[in-house]
Amino acid sequence: MTMAMAMTMVMLVSLSGALAEMDVCGVSQDGLTACKPWVTKPCPTELPPAACCDGLSKADFGCFCNYKHSLVLPSLGIDPDLALALPAKCSLPNSPSC
């Protein structure tokens, strides 16, 4: 869910046109965009692409945990459970534990 919250923030900014590029909790907009299909239903069955996992590898998961219970995520079609599962799908050693 933490990744999803970050993605939500980036999407809101990009929808408003306020910024062309933004990092959220250490993940670039490109990394967040690459992960989008894996945090929305229906979720692809294959593993996330390298662009997604590379972006997540630089993430500050403590920062993401601050967004765990946001109401913004579901309003954007982001499934918090899928988002929380994403770091494990990327085999990241420091998955969030919030």
CNS distance restraints for C-alpha pairs under 8 A (distance, minus, plus):
assign (resid   1 and name CA) (resid   5 and name CA) 6.30 0.50 0.50
assign (resid   1 and name CA) (resid  64 and name CA) 7.88 0.50 0.50
assign (resid   1 and name CA) (resid  65 and name CA) 7.90 0.50 0.50
assign (resid   1 and name CA) (resid  67 and name CA) 7.66 0.50 0.50
assign (resid   1 and name CA) (resid  68 and name CA) 5.67 0.50 0.50
assign (resid   1 and name CA) (resid  79 and name CA) 7.10 0.50 0.50
assign (resid   1 and name CA) (resid  80 and name CA) 3.82 0.50 0.50
assign (resid   1 and name CA) (resid  81 and name CA) 5.82 0.50 0.50
assign (resid   1 and name CA) (resid  82 and name CA) 6.84 0.50 0.50
assign (resid   1 and name CA) (resid  83 and name CA) 4.18 0.50 0.50
assign (resid   1 and name CA) (resid  84 and name CA) 4.34 0.50 0.50
assign (resid   1 and name CA) (resid  85 and name CA) 7.87 0.50 0.50
assign (resid   2 and name CA) (resid   6 and name CA) 6.49 0.50 0.50
assign (resid   2 and name CA) (resid  61 and name CA) 7.17 0.50 0.50
assign (resid   2 and name CA) (resid  63 and name CA) 7.96 0.50 0.50
assign (resid   2 and name CA) (resid  64 and name CA) 4.17 0.50 0.50
assign (resid   2 and name CA) (resid  65 and name CA) 5.26 0.50 0.50
assign (resid   2 and name CA) (resid  66 and name CA) 7.43 0.50 0.50
assign (resid   2 and name CA) (resid  67 and name CA) 5.73 0.50 0.50
assign (resid   2 and name CA) (resid  68 and name CA) 5.34 0.50 0.50
assign (resid   2 and name CA) (resid  80 and name CA) 7.44 0.50 0.50
assign (resid   2 and name CA) (resid  83 and name CA) 6.52 0.50 0.50
assign (resid   2 and name CA) (resid  84 and name CA) 6.33 0.50 0.50
assign (resid   2 and name CA) (resid  96 and name CA) 7.88 0.50 0.50
assign (resid   3 and name CA) (resid   7 and name CA) 6.17 0.50 0.50
assign (resid   3 and name CA) (resid  32 and name CA) 7.82 0.50 0.50
assign (resid   3 and name CA) (resid  64 and name CA) 6.10 0.50 0.50
assign (resid   3 and name CA) (resid  83 and name CA) 5.61 0.50 0.50
assign (resid   3 and name CA) (resid  84 and name CA) 6.99 0.50 0.50
assign (resid   3 and name CA) (resid  86 and name CA) 7.92 0.50 0.50
assign (resid   4 and name CA) (resid   8 and name CA) 6.09 0.50 0.50
assign (resid   4 and name CA) (resid  36 and name CA) 7.98 0.50 0.50
assign (resid   4 and name CA) (resid  39 and name CA) 6.42 0.50 0.50
assign (resid   4 and name CA) (resid  73 and name CA) 6.44 0.50 0.50
assign (resid   4 and name CA) (resid  78 and name CA) 6.11 0.50 0.50
assign (resid   4 and name CA) (resid  79 and name CA) 7.35 0.50 0.50
assign (resid   4 and name CA) (resid  80 and name CA) 6.35 0.50 0.50
assign (resid   4 and name CA) (resid  83 and name CA) 5.18 0.50 0.50
assign (resid   4 and name CA) (resid  84 and name CA) 7.87 0.50 0.50
assign (resid   5 and name CA) (resid   9 and name CA) 6.38 0.50 0.50
assign (resid   5 and name CA) (resid  64 and name CA) 6.95 0.50 0.50
assign (resid   5 and name CA) (resid  67 and name CA) 5.53 0.50 0.50
assign (resid   5 and name CA) (resid  68 and name CA) 7.04 0.50 0.50
assign (resid   5 and name CA) (resid  70 and name CA) 7.03 0.50 0.50
assign (resid   5 and name CA) (resid  72 and name CA) 7.48 0.50 0.50
assign (resid   5 and name CA) (resid  73 and name CA) 5.84 0.50 0.50
assign (resid   6 and name CA) (resid  10 and name CA) 6.37 0.50 0.50
assign (resid   6 and name CA) (resid  24 and name CA) 5.62 0.50 0.50
assign (resid   6 and name CA) (resid  25 and name CA) 6.96 0.50 0.50
assign (resid   6 and name CA) (resid  32 and name CA) 7.61 0.50 0.50
assign (resid   6 and name CA) (resid  64 and name CA) 6.66 0.50 0.50
assign (resid   6 and name CA) (resid  67 and name CA) 7.59 0.50 0.50
assign (resid   7 and name CA) (resid  11 and name CA) 6.04 0.50 0.50
assign (resid   7 and name CA) (resid  24 and name CA) 7.77 0.50 0.50
assign (resid   7 and name CA) (resid  29 and name CA) 7.92 0.50 0.50
assign (resid   7 and name CA) (resid  32 and name CA) 5.49 0.50 0.50
assign (resid   7 and name CA) (resid  33 and name CA) 7.31 0.50 0.50
assign (resid   7 and name CA) (resid  36 and name CA) 7.33 0.50 0.50
assign (resid   8 and name CA) (resid  12 and name CA) 6.10 0.50 0.50
assign (resid   8 and name CA) (resid  72 and name CA) 6.90 0.50 0.50
assign (resid   8 and name CA) (resid  73 and name CA) 6.00 0.50 0.50
assign (resid   8 and name CA) (resid  76 and name CA) 6.94 0.50 0.50
assign (resid   8 and name CA) (resid  78 and name CA) 7.83 0.50 0.50
assign (resid   9 and name CA) (resid  13 and name CA) 6.27 0.50 0.50
assign (resid   9 and name CA) (resid  24 and name CA) 7.58 0.50 0.50
assign (resid  10 and name CA) (resid  14 and name CA) 6.05 0.50 0.50
assign (resid  10 and name CA) (resid  22 and name CA) 6.72 0.50 0.50
assign (resid  10 and name CA) (resid  23 and name CA) 7.81 0.50 0.50
assign (resid  10 and name CA) (resid  24 and name CA) 7.11 0.50 0.50
assign (resid  10 and name CA) (resid  29 and name CA) 6.47 0.50 0.50
assign (resid  10 and name CA) (resid  32 and name CA) 7.69 0.50 0.50
assign (resid  11 and name CA) (resid  15 and name CA) 5.88 0.50 0.50
assign (resid  12 and name CA) (resid  16 and name CA) 6.22 0.50 0.50
assign (resid  13 and name CA) (resid  17 and name CA) 6.14 0.50 0.50
assign (resid  13 and name CA) (resid  18 and name CA) 5.64 0.50 0.50
assign (resid  13 and name CA) (resid  19 and name CA) 6.26 0.50 0.50
assign (resid  14 and name CA) (resid  18 and name CA) 6.50 0.50 0.50
assign (resid  14 and name CA) (resid  19 and name CA) 6.30 0.50 0.50
assign (resid  14 and name CA) (resid  20 and name CA) 6.78 0.50 0.50
assign (resid  21 and name CA) (resid  28 and name CA) 7.68 0.50 0.50
assign (resid  21 and name CA) (resid  29 and name CA) 6.21 0.50 0.50
assign (resid  22 and name CA) (resid  28 and name CA) 6.23 0.50 0.50
assign (resid  22 and name CA) (resid  29 and name CA) 5.62 0.50 0.50
assign (resid  23 and name CA) (resid  27 and name CA) 5.31 0.50 0.50
assign (resid  23 and name CA) (resid  28 and name CA) 4.38 0.50 0.50
assign (resid  23 and name CA) (resid  29 and name CA) 5.90 0.50 0.50
assign (resid  24 and name CA) (resid  28 and name CA) 6.51 0.50 0.50
assign (resid  24 and name CA) (resid  29 and name CA) 7.56 0.50 0.50
assign (resid  25 and name CA) (resid  59 and name CA) 5.78 0.50 0.50
assign (resid  25 and name CA) (resid  60 and name CA) 5.22 0.50 0.50
assign (resid  25 and name CA) (resid  61 and name CA) 7.35 0.50 0.50
assign (resid  25 and name CA) (resid  63 and name CA) 5.62 0.50 0.50
assign (resid  25 and name CA) (resid  64 and name CA) 6.37 0.50 0.50
assign (resid  26 and name CA) (resid  58 and name CA) 5.78 0.50 0.50
assign (resid  26 and name CA) (resid  59 and name CA) 4.68 0.50 0.50
assign (resid  26 and name CA) (resid  60 and name CA) 5.79 0.50 0.50
assign (resid  27 and name CA) (resid  31 and name CA) 6.06 0.50 0.50
assign (resid  27 and name CA) (resid  32 and name CA) 6.61 0.50 0.50
assign (resid  27 and name CA) (resid  55 and name CA) 5.26 0.50 0.50
assign (resid  27 and name CA) (resid  56 and name CA) 6.20 0.50 0.50
assign (resid  27 and name CA) (resid  58 and name CA) 6.22 0.50 0.50
assign (resid  27 and name CA) (resid  59 and name CA) 5.43 0.50 0.50
assign (resid  28 and name CA) (resid  32 and name CA) 6.30 0.50 0.50
assign (resid  28 and name CA) (resid  55 and name CA) 6.49 0.50 0.50
assign (resid  29 and name CA) (resid  33 and name CA) 5.99 0.50 0.50
assign (resid  30 and name CA) (resid  34 and name CA) 6.14 0.50 0.50
assign (resid  30 and name CA) (resid  51 and name CA) 7.66 0.50 0.50
assign (resid  30 and name CA) (resid  55 and name CA) 7.76 0.50 0.50
assign (resid  31 and name CA) (resid  35 and name CA) 6.43 0.50 0.50
assign (resid  31 and name CA) (resid  51 and name CA) 5.76 0.50 0.50
assign (resid  31 and name CA) (resid  52 and name CA) 4.92 0.50 0.50
assign (resid  31 and name CA) (resid  53 and name CA) 7.66 0.50 0.50
assign (resid  31 and name CA) (resid  54 and name CA) 7.18 0.50 0.50
assign (resid  31 and name CA) (resid  55 and name CA) 4.45 0.50 0.50
assign (resid  31 and name CA) (resid  56 and name CA) 7.08 0.50 0.50
assign (resid  32 and name CA) (resid  36 and name CA) 6.36 0.50 0.50
assign (resid  32 and name CA) (resid  52 and name CA) 6.67 0.50 0.50
assign (resid  32 and name CA) (resid  55 and name CA) 7.08 0.50 0.50
assign (resid  33 and name CA) (resid  52 and name CA) 7.70 0.50 0.50
assign (resid  34 and name CA) (resid  49 and name CA) 7.20 0.50 0.50
assign (resid  34 and name CA) (resid  51 and name CA) 6.00 0.50 0.50
assign (resid  34 and name CA) (resid  52 and name CA) 4.87 0.50 0.50
assign (resid  35 and name CA) (resid  39 and name CA) 6.84 0.50 0.50
assign (resid  35 and name CA) (resid  48 and name CA) 6.84 0.50 0.50
assign (resid  35 and name CA) (resid  49 and name CA) 7.77 0.50 0.50
assign (resid  35 and name CA) (resid  51 and name CA) 7.91 0.50 0.50
assign (resid  35 and name CA) (resid  52 and name CA) 4.83 0.50 0.50
assign (resid  35 and name CA) (resid  53 and name CA) 7.83 0.50 0.50
assign (resid  36 and name CA) (resid  40 and name CA) 6.56 0.50 0.50
assign (resid  37 and name CA) (resid  41 and name CA) 7.63 0.50 0.50
assign (resid  37 and name CA) (resid  42 and name CA) 7.98 0.50 0.50
assign (resid  37 and name CA) (resid  43 and name CA) 6.15 0.50 0.50
assign (resid  37 and name CA) (resid  44 and name CA) 6.88 0.50 0.50
assign (resid  38 and name CA) (resid  43 and name CA) 5.13 0.50 0.50
assign (resid  38 and name CA) (resid  44 and name CA) 6.25 0.50 0.50
assign (resid  38 and name CA) (resid  48 and name CA) 6.73 0.50 0.50
assign (resid  38 and name CA) (resid  82 and name CA) 6.79 0.50 0.50
assign (resid  38 and name CA) (resid  83 and name CA) 7.25 0.50 0.50
assign (resid  38 and name CA) (resid  86 and name CA) 7.04 0.50 0.50
assign (resid  39 and name CA) (resid  43 and name CA) 6.65 0.50 0.50
assign (resid  39 and name CA) (resid  78 and name CA) 5.52 0.50 0.50
assign (resid  39 and name CA) (resid  79 and name CA) 5.63 0.50 0.50
assign (resid  39 and name CA) (resid  80 and name CA) 7.29 0.50 0.50
assign (resid  39 and name CA) (resid  82 and name CA) 4.93 0.50 0.50
assign (resid  39 and name CA) (resid  83 and name CA) 4.82 0.50 0.50
assign (resid  39 and name CA) (resid  86 and name CA) 7.45 0.50 0.50
assign (resid  40 and name CA) (resid  77 and name CA) 5.97 0.50 0.50
assign (resid  40 and name CA) (resid  78 and name CA) 4.80 0.50 0.50
assign (resid  40 and name CA) (resid  79 and name CA) 5.50 0.50 0.50
assign (resid  40 and name CA) (resid  82 and name CA) 7.11 0.50 0.50
assign (resid  41 and name CA) (resid  77 and name CA) 7.54 0.50 0.50
assign (resid  41 and name CA) (resid  78 and name CA) 7.59 0.50 0.50
assign (resid  41 and name CA) (resid  79 and name CA) 7.00 0.50 0.50
assign (resid  43 and name CA) (resid  82 and name CA) 7.80 0.50 0.50
assign (resid  47 and name CA) (resid  89 and name CA) 6.46 0.50 0.50
assign (resid  47 and name CA) (resid  90 and name CA) 7.29 0.50 0.50
assign (resid  48 and name CA) (resid  52 and name CA) 6.22 0.50 0.50
assign (resid  48 and name CA) (resid  53 and name CA) 6.73 0.50 0.50
assign (resid  48 and name CA) (resid  86 and name CA) 7.99 0.50 0.50
assign (resid  48 and name CA) (resid  89 and name CA) 7.13 0.50 0.50
assign (resid  48 and name CA) (resid  90 and name CA) 6.74 0.50 0.50
assign (resid  49 and name CA) (resid  53 and name CA) 6.51 0.50 0.50
assign (resid  50 and name CA) (resid  54 and name CA) 5.69 0.50 0.50
assign (resid  51 and name CA) (resid  55 and name CA) 6.14 0.50 0.50
assign (resid  52 and name CA) (resid  56 and name CA) 6.28 0.50 0.50
assign (resid  53 and name CA) (resid  57 and name CA) 6.07 0.50 0.50
assign (resid  53 and name CA) (resid  87 and name CA) 7.47 0.50 0.50
assign (resid  53 and name CA) (resid  90 and name CA) 5.40 0.50 0.50
assign (resid  54 and name CA) (resid  58 and name CA) 7.10 0.50 0.50
assign (resid  55 and name CA) (resid  59 and name CA) 6.96 0.50 0.50
assign (resid  56 and name CA) (resid  87 and name CA) 6.95 0.50 0.50
assign (resid  57 and name CA) (resid  92 and name CA) 6.66 0.50 0.50
assign (resid  60 and name CA) (resid  64 and name CA) 6.64 0.50 0.50
assign (resid  61 and name CA) (resid  65 and name CA) 6.18 0.50 0.50
assign (resid  61 and name CA) (resid  94 and name CA) 7.90 0.50 0.50
assign (resid  61 and name CA) (resid  95 and name CA) 7.14 0.50 0.50
assign (resid  61 and name CA) (resid  96 and name CA) 5.36 0.50 0.50
assign (resid  62 and name CA) (resid  66 and name CA) 6.95 0.50 0.50
assign (resid  62 and name CA) (resid  96 and name CA) 7.15 0.50 0.50
assign (resid  62 and name CA) (resid  98 and name CA) 7.89 0.50 0.50
assign (resid  63 and name CA) (resid  67 and name CA) 7.67 0.50 0.50
assign (resid  64 and name CA) (resid  68 and name CA) 6.97 0.50 0.50
assign (resid  65 and name CA) (resid  96 and name CA) 7.29 0.50 0.50
assign (resid  65 and name CA) (resid  98 and name CA) 5.69 0.50 0.50
assign (resid  68 and name CA) (resid  80 and name CA) 7.68 0.50 0.50
assign (resid  68 and name CA) (resid  98 and name CA) 7.73 0.50 0.50
assign (resid  71 and name CA) (resid  75 and name CA) 6.72 0.50 0.50
assign (resid  72 and name CA) (resid  76 and name CA) 6.49 0.50 0.50
assign (resid  73 and name CA) (resid  77 and name CA) 6.51 0.50 0.50
assign (resid  73 and name CA) (resid  78 and name CA) 5.02 0.50 0.50
assign (resid  73 and name CA) (resid  79 and name CA) 6.95 0.50 0.50
assign (resid  73 and name CA) (resid  80 and name CA) 7.03 0.50 0.50
assign (resid  74 and name CA) (resid  78 and name CA) 5.12 0.50 0.50
assign (resid  74 and name CA) (resid  79 and name CA) 6.13 0.50 0.50
assign (resid  74 and name CA) (resid  80 and name CA) 7.51 0.50 0.50
assign (resid  78 and name CA) (resid  82 and name CA) 7.98 0.50 0.50
assign (resid  78 and name CA) (resid  83 and name CA) 7.55 0.50 0.50
assign (resid  79 and name CA) (resid  83 and name CA) 6.29 0.50 0.50
assign (resid  80 and name CA) (resid  84 and name CA) 6.18 0.50 0.50
assign (resid  81 and name CA) (resid  85 and name CA) 6.33 0.50 0.50
assign (resid  82 and name CA) (resid  86 and name CA) 6.33 0.50 0.50
assign (resid  84 and name CA) (resid  96 and name CA) 7.38 0.50 0.50
assign (resid  85 and name CA) (resid  89 and name CA) 6.49 0.50 0.50
assign (resid  86 and name CA) (resid  90 and name CA) 6.40 0.50 0.50
assign (resid  87 and name CA) (resid  91 and name CA) 6.34 0.50 0.50
assign (resid  87 and name CA) (resid  92 and name CA) 5.51 0.50 0.50
assign (resid  87 and name CA) (resid  95 and name CA) 5.43 0.50 0.50
assign (resid  87 and name CA) (resid  96 and name CA) 7.65 0.50 0.50
assign (resid  88 and name CA) (resid  92 and name CA) 5.83 0.50 0.50
assign (resid  88 and name CA) (resid  93 and name CA) 7.93 0.50 0.50
assign (resid  88 and name CA) (resid  95 and name CA) 6.36 0.50 0.50
